[in-house]
Every structure is written in structure tokens, then in C-alpha cells.
Amino acid sequence: MLAVLPRTAQWVVGASSLARRALTTMSTTITKQRSDAVAKYEAMSKEQLVEILVKQNGSVRTGDRTPADVTVACVGLVGPGLVGKALLEQFRQNLSTLKAERQIDVRVCAIANSKKMLLSDSAIDLDTWEKAFETNAENPSDLNKLKDHLVSCSSPVPVIIDCSASDFVSDYYKSWMESGVHVVTPNKKVNSGPLERYKAVKNLQEKKHVHYFYEATVGAGLPVIATIKHLVDTGDKIKSIEGIFSGTLSYIFNNFKDGKKFSDIVIEAQANGFTEPDPRDDLSGMDVARKVTTLARESGLGLELDDVPVESLVPEELQSCSSSEEYLEKLPDFDEQMAKLQSEAEEAGEVLRYVGSVDVASGKGSVKLKRYPASHPFAQLNGTDNIILCVTDRYDPQPLVITGPGAGAEVTAGGVFSDLIRLCAHFGAPS
């Protein structure tokens, strides 16, 4: 005999049946909607997907990846001179490999000099960029417009690489970073310029989570800045930094021996492309002073450039020469003076070296011509090599030593390229 359920129970059973049918219908609808959505997104390009992420989140933050696990960097290059051209050539040769092996897609979307700029919504062809820049660039160059263009590309990593040596360009860093554009540069002007501007840029790194990389400002491609930062970040204390920071002056004093005349070596260095067009720019010592100021600030000192005394190797009588040609013509008149210094050092078993120093304990920096024993690491250099000795709480009495080529467009561009890859690692690229 079949049991007869109460009316209430019959209603519950009926309701359950209706619920199951409703849930089945909803599940089918959701499945179809999900399928349609997947098909829609699969049909989109990576760029469209990144744009959606940017619109939703303001940016693609660290850890967010594009569907194909590729980190896209939209680059604007300011200053396509010696270093800038070398960097673009390194890009041309290596970007396809970088994308395939490291999942980093670097797209040069803007190139600018002081007079004009070339903008692209996708990527400038690096095989023909010089011709395109010559024929299609717009006048005048507008660095704010360049920044806005990079932002409009909706890349997760908009970055301006400043390969100029311009203080004018340095003044834009703050506004670029406030707009979320990262900066990579070998330009020394911010790190050695007015302390207030330097602090403003550094503070933006913390407040806006925007990046500023400048490894190539001191040792070209040598890992000087990163090494000091790693030491400080892990609690080590910098006591002193001493080094030969000028490839030009390293070459000159490495070769100032065996009776060679100082003026002949300077002329030789210029002919080999180791000096600025006017060698006085190197021999004045100001380039070294900028590097010393930078390292002092990295070590925790609030020095201004004017706080660093500099011993210039340009005789006072030649500082007012109207041209480099006039300077080089008159420089032999001072060979005897330099030969005397070299001879005195040699008789004492020593060598002459042009050295920049930071003494954290005294809070001072200096740039001067000094004598060192022939056994000293500074006496063992060749060519345009740089060398840096860093004494810290951990590296004392044996200092940490960094040495290698510290001048030249290729190694400087390599240092900048490395910084760009480090930047991309913050946005999901393999580290």
C-alpha cells in the first residue's frame, strides 16, 4: 500500500522539483555565458586585454600577467646620441630573443631629441628608425606630449629612457613619475643636481610606487649603484668609497709613463674617442664630482655638488681658451709641470691617479690627483677601466672591489638595458 504524503509534504516535493529545474536552467545559462565570455576574450589581442586591466585597476600591478605571460614595456627614448643609438641597436639585436626567452616585449613608441620627436601607436621599426626620425618626426619636441603619448598606449610598463646629458630634461622626471611613467637613465643631473629636486624624485618612488633606475650614472655598465643599495638595504653601513670613476682620466694616467708627454696622451685620448669633444670637460673633474655626489647620497649623505672640492687638471691659464683646438695647442706649455709630478711619484715607487672619494664619517667628498704605491689596486688598471673600493662594516679591512670598463657607449647602453629588464621584473617578468 502506498503511503499518502501530507499536503504540506507534497508541496515541498513539488517545490524541490521546480528548484532543480530552475537550477538546471540557470546552470545551462551560466555555462553558455561563460563559454561566450571565454570565446570573446580569446579573440582579443594581448593589447586589448591589457587595456581592460588598466581601465579596471588603473595599472597592471606586480604579479599581474598578460594571458601569454608577456610583460609589455612601452618605451620613449630621449636623446638618440651616442648612447641612445647604441641602446636602440642593442634593442634591435636582442628584443626578439628577450621576448621569446624572458617574456618581455619592449616596444619603442617614441624617440625625441631637443628639436623633434617621432611617436608611434604600436612600435617604431628599429631597422629603419633613423630614416623615419629624419622624415616623419614632428616639430617641436614636446616632452609632456611624449609622456602623454606613452600613457595613452595603455602599457603596463610605460617608461622614458633619458640618454641625454641635459639638465632641462631632468626637470621633467618629477612630472613624468607623478603620471605613473617610470624613468631609466644614465643622465647624472638629477642625482648630482639640487638636493631638493633629488629628494623629490626619490620620494615619488615610495609614494607613487613608480620606479627610477640609474645604474649607468656612475660606472656605465658596472654594478655600482645596485651593489651599494643591496648593502644598505640589508643593514650594512658604508664607511668610505674611493675610486677611479673617469674612463678618460683612467686612460690618460694609465698611459702617462715611459717618458710620454701629458699633452700627447690627451690628444691621443681625444683621437680614440675617449674624451668629450672638448677634453676640458673631462679634465676639469666635474664629471667625477657628479659621481662622487651621487655615491655620497646613496651612502646617506646630503651633499650638494658644490660641497665637493675638485682639483681641476685644466691649468688656470687655459680655462678661458675659446675652443678645444686652442686648448690643445697651448697644453704642451704645461707638460713640464705634469712631468715633474709624474717623476716624483715614480721615484717613490708610486703612480698618479685621479680619484674621487666619499668619507661617510666626516661627511665629505673630494676629487683630486693622488699618489698610490705600485702595488695598489688603482695601479693595476688598463685602458679606460674604472675601479671602486667600498669599505663597509662587513667589508673591512678588506674592501669590496668593483672593476671593469667604465666608459663607452656600448657598456653604458648595456647598463641602461639591464635597468629596463630589472624594471620589467617588477611587473611580472621572470627575475
HUSULVEN-V207940 format. One record per residue. N is the residue number from 0. RES is the residue in three letters. SS is DSSP state (H for helix, E for strand, - for the rest). OMEGA is omega in whole degrees, -180 to 180 (999 if undefined). Layout:
n;res;ss;omega
N;RES;SS;OMEGA
N;RES;SS;OMEGA
This chain:
n;res;ss;omega
0;MET;-;-179
1;LEU;-;177
2;ALA;-;178
3;VAL;-;-179
4;LEU;-;174
5;PRO;-;-179
6;ARG;H;-179
7;THR;H;-180
8;ALA;H;177
9;GLN;H;180
10;TRP;H;-180
11;VAL;H;179
12;VAL;H;178
13;GLY;H;180
14;ALA;H;179
15;SER;H;179
16;SER;H;178
17;LEU;H;-179
18;ALA;H;180
19;ARG;H;179
20;ARG;H;180
21;ALA;H;-180
22;LEU;H;178
23;THR;H;179
24;THR;H;180
25;MET;H;-179
26;SER;H;179
27;THR;H;-180
28;THR;H;-179
29;ILE;H;179
30;THR;H;180
31;LYS;H;179
32;GLN;H;179
33;ARG;H;179
34;SER;H;179
35;ASP;H;-180
36;ALA;H;179
37;VAL;H;180
38;ALA;H;180
39;LYS;H;-177
40;TYR;H;177
41;GLU;H;-180
42;ALA;-;-179
43;MET;-;173
44;SER;-;177
45;LYS;H;-178
46;GLU;H;179
47;GLN;H;178
48;LEU;H;177
49;VAL;H;-180
50;GLU;H;177
51;ILE;H;179
52;LEU;H;-180
53;VAL;H;-180
54;LYS;H;-179
55;GLN;H;-171
56;ASN;H;-176
57;GLY;-;178
58;SER;-;172
59;VAL;-;-172
60;ARG;-;180
61;THR;-;179
62;GLY;-;176
63;ASP;-;-178
64;ARG;-;172
65;THR;-;-175
66;PRO;-;-179
67;ALA;-;179
68;ASP;-;178
69;VAL;-;175
70;THR;E;-176
71;VAL;E;177
72;ALA;E;178
73;CYS;E;-170
74;VAL;E;168
75;GLY;E;-179
76;LEU;E;176
77;VAL;E;179
78;GLY;-;179
79;PRO;-;177
80;GLY;-;-177
81;LEU;H;-179
82;VAL;H;180
83;GLY;H;178
84;LYS;H;178
85;ALA;H;179
86;LEU;H;179
87;LEU;H;177
88;GLU;H;176
89;GLN;H;174
90;PHE;H;-177
91;ARG;H;-176
92;GLN;H;-168
93;ASN;H;-173
94;LEU;H;180
95;SER;H;177
96;THR;H;180
97;LEU;H;180
98;LYS;H;-177
99;ALA;H;-173
100;GLU;H;-177
101;ARG;H;180
102;GLN;-;176
103;ILE;E;-178
104;ASP;E;-179
105;VAL;E;180
106;ARG;E;178
107;VAL;E;-175
108;CYS;E;179
109;ALA;E;174
110;ILE;E;-177
111;ALA;E;166
112;ASN;-;-175
113;SER;-;-174
114;LYS;-;-175
115;LYS;E;-180
116;MET;E;179
117;LEU;E;-179
118;LEU;E;179
119;SER;-;179
120;ASP;-;180
121;SER;-;178
122;ALA;-;178
123;ILE;-;178
124;ASP;-;-175
125;LEU;-;174
126;ASP;-;-174
127;THR;-;-173
128;TRP;H;-178
129;GLU;H;178
130;LYS;H;179
131;ALA;H;180
132;PHE;H;-179
133;GLU;H;-172
134;THR;H;-172
135;ASN;H;-178
136;ALA;-;-179
137;GLU;E;178
138;ASN;E;-11
139;PRO;-;174
140;SER;-;-178
141;ASP;-;-173
142;LEU;H;174
143;ASN;H;178
144;LYS;H;177
145;LEU;H;178
146;LYS;H;180
147;ASP;H;179
148;HIS;H;179
149;LEU;H;178
150;VAL;H;-178
151;SER;H;179
152;CYS;-;177
153;SER;-;176
154;SER;-;176
155;PRO;-;-179
156;VAL;E;173
157;PRO;E;-175
158;VAL;E;173
159;ILE;E;176
160;ILE;E;-179
161;ASP;E;178
162;CYS;-;175
163;SER;-;172
164;ALA;-;-170
165;SER;-;173
166;ASP;H;178
167;PHE;H;180
168;VAL;H;-179
169;SER;H;-179
170;ASP;-;-180
171;TYR;-;-174
172;TYR;H;-176
173;LYS;H;-179
174;SER;H;176
175;TRP;H;-176
176;MET;H;176
177;GLU;H;178
178;SER;-;178
179;GLY;-;179
180;VAL;-;-180
181;HIS;E;-178
182;VAL;E;172
183;VAL;E;-173
184;THR;E;166
185;PRO;-;-178
186;ASN;-;-174
187;LYS;-;-166
188;LYS;H;-180
189;VAL;H;-175
190;ASN;H;-180
191;SER;H;-180
192;GLY;-;-178
193;PRO;-;-176
194;LEU;H;-179
195;GLU;H;179
196;ARG;H;178
197;TYR;H;-179
198;LYS;H;180
199;ALA;H;179
200;VAL;H;-179
201;LYS;H;179
202;ASN;H;179
203;LEU;H;178
204;GLN;H;-178
205;GLU;H;-174
206;LYS;H;-175
207;LYS;-;-176
208;HIS;-;176
209;VAL;-;-169
210;HIS;-;179
211;TYR;E;-178
212;PHE;E;-172
213;TYR;-;-179
214;GLU;-;-173
215;ALA;H;180
216;THR;H;-176
217;VAL;H;-174
218;GLY;H;-177
219;ALA;-;-179
220;GLY;-;-180
221;LEU;-;-177
222;PRO;-;-176
223;VAL;H;-178
224;ILE;H;-178
225;ALA;H;-180
226;THR;H;180
227;ILE;H;179
228;LYS;H;179
229;HIS;H;178
230;LEU;H;-177
231;VAL;H;-178
232;ASP;H;180
233;THR;-;172
234;GLY;-;178
235;ASP;-;-180
236;LYS;-;177
237;ILE;E;176
238;LYS;E;-180
239;SER;E;174
240;ILE;E;180
241;GLU;E;-178
242;GLY;E;171
243;ILE;E;-169
244;PHE;-;-179
245;SER;-;176
246;GLY;H;179
247;THR;H;-176
248;LEU;H;173
249;SER;H;180
250;TYR;H;-177
251;ILE;H;-175
252;PHE;H;172
253;ASN;H;-178
254;ASN;-;-179
255;PHE;-;-177
256;LYS;-;176
257;ASP;-;175
258;GLY;-;179
259;LYS;-;179
260;LYS;-;-178
261;PHE;H;-178
262;SER;H;179
263;ASP;H;180
264;ILE;H;177
265;VAL;H;179
266;ILE;H;178
267;GLU;H;179
268;ALA;H;178
269;GLN;H;-180
270;ALA;H;180
271;ASN;-;179
272;GLY;-;-178
273;PHE;-;-179
274;THR;-;169
275;GLU;-;178
276;PRO;-;172
277;ASP;-;-176
278;PRO;-;179
279;ARG;H;178
280;ASP;H;176
281;ASP;H;-174
282;LEU;H;177
283;SER;-;179
284;GLY;-;-176
285;MET;H;178
286;ASP;H;177
287;VAL;H;180
288;ALA;H;178
289;ARG;H;179
290;LYS;H;177
291;VAL;H;178
292;THR;H;178
293;THR;H;-178
294;LEU;H;177
295;ALA;H;179
296;ARG;H;177
297;GLU;H;-180
298;SER;-;176
299;GLY;-;179
300;LEU;-;179
301;GLY;-;-177
302;LEU;-;167
303;GLU;-;179
304;LEU;H;-179
305;ASP;H;179
306;ASP;H;-176
307;VAL;-;178
308;PRO;E;-175
309;VAL;E;174
310;GLU;-;-178
311;SER;-;176
312;LEU;-;175
313;VAL;-;179
314;PRO;-;-178
315;GLU;H;-178
316;GLU;H;-177
317;LEU;H;-178
318;GLN;-;-178
319;SER;-;178
320;CYS;-;-174
321;SER;-;-178
322;SER;-;177
323;SER;H;179
324;GLU;H;179
325;GLU;H;179
326;TYR;H;-178
327;LEU;H;178
328;GLU;H;-177
329;LYS;H;-176
330;LEU;H;179
331;PRO;H;179
332;ASP;H;-176
333;PHE;H;179
334;ASP;H;-178
335;GLU;H;180
336;GLN;H;180
337;MET;H;180
338;ALA;H;179
339;LYS;H;179
340;LEU;H;-179
341;GLN;H;-179
342;SER;H;179
343;GLU;H;178
344;ALA;H;-178
345;GLU;H;180
346;GLU;H;179
347;ALA;-;-179
348;GLY;-;-176
349;GLU;E;177
350;VAL;E;175
351;LEU;E;177
352;ARG;E;180
353;TYR;E;-164
354;VAL;E;171
355;GLY;E;-175
356;SER;E;172
357;VAL;E;176
358;ASP;E;-174
359;VAL;-;-178
360;ALA;-;-180
361;SER;-;-180
362;GLY;-;-174
363;LYS;E;171
364;GLY;E;180
365;SER;E;176
366;VAL;E;-177
367;LYS;E;174
368;LEU;E;-175
369;LYS;E;178
370;ARG;E;180
371;TYR;E;177
372;PRO;E;-180
373;ALA;-;179
374;SER;-;-176
375;HIS;-;178
376;PRO;H;180
377;PHE;H;-179
378;ALA;H;-173
379;GLN;H;-174
380;LEU;-;175
381;ASN;-;174
382;GLY;-;-177
383;THR;-;-176
384;ASP;E;170
385;ASN;E;174
386;ILE;E;-180
387;ILE;E;175
388;LEU;E;-177
389;CYS;E;178
390;VAL;E;-179
391;THR;E;176
392;ASP;-;-178
393;ARG;-;-178
394;TYR;-;-180
395;ASP;-;13
396;PRO;-;-179
397;GLN;-;-176
398;PRO;-;172
399;LEU;E;-175
400;VAL;E;174
401;ILE;E;-178
402;THR;E;179
403;GLY;E;-179
404;PRO;E;-177
405;GLY;-;-180
406;ALA;-;178
407;GLY;-;-176
408;ALA;H;-175
409;GLU;H;-178
410;VAL;H;177
411;THR;H;177
412;ALA;H;177
413;GLY;H;177
414;GLY;H;178
415;VAL;H;179
416;PHE;H;179
417;SER;H;178
418;ASP;H;179
419;LEU;H;178
420;ILE;H;176
421;ARG;H;178
422;LEU;H;-179
423;CYS;H;179
424;ALA;H;177
425;HIS;-;-177
426;PHE;-;171
427;GLY;-;177
428;ALA;-;179
429;PRO;-;-179
430;SER;-;999
